[in-house]
Amino acid sequence: MDVVTISSKYRVVIPLSVRRSLGLKLGQKVQVILYENRIELIPVMPPLSVKQIAYECCGSEKLVRQLHL
């Protein structure tokens, strides 16, 4: 478990290990939730494209191309 410090501007730095584990990028949005006396930061992920969804379902780029996506 990492411990971070709140700065004078009420900012915190998300530890590198957490950023890498979640694949966070600069400028990415996070949702802030107050839950049972704690703060949770939930990464906002961009929606998948139809092509990405088809690839995940089919598992083959060739099949996705055949669908003309």
SEFIDO-995955 format. One record per residue (C-alpha): residue in three letters; chain; x, y, z; residue number from 1. Coordinates in Angstrom, 3 decimals, decimal comma. Each point is the difference from the previous one (the first is absolute). Layout:
// SEFIDO-995955
+------+-------+----------+----------+----------+-----+
! rest ! kette !        X !        Y !        Z !  nr !
+------+-------+----------+----------+----------+-----+
!  ALA !     A !        X !        Y !        Z ! NUM !
...
+------+-------+----------+----------+----------+-----+
This chain:
// SEFIDO-995955
+------+-------+----------+----------+----------+-----+
! rest ! kette !        X !        Y !        Z !  nr !
+------+-------+----------+----------+----------+-----+
!  MET !     A !    0,000 !    0,000 !    0,000 !   1 !
!  ASP !     A !    1,351 !    3,405 !   -0,977 !   2 !
!  VAL !     A !   -0,392 !    3,150 !    2,091 !   3 !
!  VAL !     A !   -0,189 !    3,396 !   -1,706 !   4 !
!  THR !     A !    0,009 !    3,548 !    1,364 !   5 !
!  ILE !     A !   -2,618 !    2,644 !   -0,740 !   6 !
!  SER !     A !    1,754 !    3,138 !   -1,296 !   7 !
!  SER !     A !   -0,821 !    3,587 !    0,974 !   8 !
!  LYS !     A !   -2,273 !    0,093 !   -3,082 !   9 !
!  TYR !     A !   -1,751 !   -3,227 !    1,093 !  10 !
!  ARG !     A !    1,688 !   -2,051 !   -2,723 !  11 !
!  VAL !     A !    1,309 !   -3,550 !    0,286 !  12 !
!  VAL !     A !    2,343 !   -1,933 !   -2,284 !  13 !
!  ILE !     A !   -1,167 !   -3,455 !   -1,047 !  14 !
!  PRO !     A !    2,964 !   -2,342 !    0,575 !  15 !
!  LEU !     A !    1,808 !   -1,241 !   -3,123 !  16 !
!  SER !     A !   -0,774 !   -3,646 !    0,793 !  17 !
!  VAL !     A !   -3,736 !    0,782 !    0,085 !  18 !
!  ARG !     A !    0,161 !    2,099 !   -3,191 !  19 !
!  ARG !     A !    1,774 !   -2,802 !   -1,836 !  20 !
!  SER !     A !   -2,290 !   -2,703 !    1,341 !  21 !
!  LEU !     A !   -3,109 !    1,878 !   -1,175 !  22 !
!  GLY !     A !    1,567 !    1,340 !   -3,195 !  23 !
!  LEU !     A !   -0,779 !    3,611 !    0,936 !  24 !
!  LYS !     A !    1,070 !    2,717 !   -2,440 !  25 !
!  LEU !     A !    0,628 !    3,727 !    0,408 !  26 !
!  GLY !     A !   -3,223 !    1,962 !   -0,242 !  27 !
!  GLN !     A !   -2,179 !   -3,057 !    0,567 !  28 !
!  LYS !     A !   -3,141 !    0,663 !    2,008 !  29 !
!  VAL !     A !   -0,797 !   -1,755 !    3,266 !  30 !
!  GLN !     A !   -3,307 !   -0,064 !    1,815 !  31 !
!  VAL !     A !    0,213 !    1,034 !    3,670 !  32 !
!  ILE !     A !   -2,338 !   -1,812 !    2,365 !  33 !
!  LEU !     A !   -0,449 !    0,466 !    3,735 !  34 !
!  TYR !     A !   -0,858 !   -3,439 !    1,355 !  35 !
!  GLU !     A !   -0,275 !   -1,019 !    3,651 !  36 !
!  ASN !     A !    2,410 !    2,640 !    1,273 !  37 !
!  ARG !     A !    2,586 !   -0,542 !   -2,731 !  38 !
!  ILE !     A !    0,834 !    1,482 !   -3,404 !  39 !
!  GLU !     A !    0,003 !   -2,253 !   -3,059 !  40 !
!  LEU !     A !    1,426 !    0,993 !   -3,379 !  41 !
!  ILE !     A !   -1,518 !   -1,959 !   -2,881 !  42 !
!  PRO !     A !    1,731 !    0,333 !   -3,401 !  43 !
!  VAL !     A !   -2,378 !    1,140 !   -2,749 !  44 !
!  MET !     A !    0,720 !   -2,219 !   -2,972 !  45 !
!  PRO !     A !   -0,824 !    1,097 !   -3,543 !  46 !
!  PRO !     A !   -2,750 !   -2,044 !   -1,645 !  47 !
!  LEU !     A !    1,091 !   -2,800 !   -2,320 !  48 !
!  SER !     A !   -0,589 !    0,357 !   -3,723 !  49 !
!  VAL !     A !   -2,097 !   -2,543 !   -1,873 !  50 !
!  LYS !     A !    3,222 !   -1,300 !   -1,551 !  51 !
!  GLN !     A !    1,602 !   -0,485 !    3,434 !  52 !
!  ILE !     A !   -3,087 !   -1,811 !    1,302 !  53 !
!  ALA !     A !   -0,080 !   -2,269 !   -3,067 !  54 !
!  TYR !     A !    3,697 !   -0,786 !    0,415 !  55 !
!  GLU !     A !   -0,498 !   -0,895 !    3,660 !  56 !
!  CYS !     A !   -2,942 !   -2,248 !   -0,885 !  57 !
!  CYS !     A !    1,557 !   -1,653 !   -3,068 !  58 !
!  GLY !     A !    3,607 !    0,021 !    1,155 !  59 !
!  SER !     A !    1,173 !    0,242 !   -3,591 !  60 !
!  GLU !     A !    0,858 !    3,059 !   -2,040 !  61 !
!  LYS !     A !   -0,781 !   -1,970 !   -3,175 !  62 !
!  LEU !     A !   -3,587 !   -0,633 !    1,149 !  63 !
!  VAL !     A !   -0,403 !    3,667 !    0,908 !  64 !
!  ARG !     A !    1,156 !    1,003 !   -3,511 !  65 !
!  GLN !     A !   -2,542 !   -2,413 !   -1,487 !  66 !
!  LEU !     A !   -2,725 !    1,863 !    1,893 !  67 !
!  HIS !     A !    1,144 !    3,195 !   -1,797 !  68 !
!  LEU !     A !    0,374 !    1,987 !    3,249 !  69 !
+------+-------+----------+----------+----------+-----+
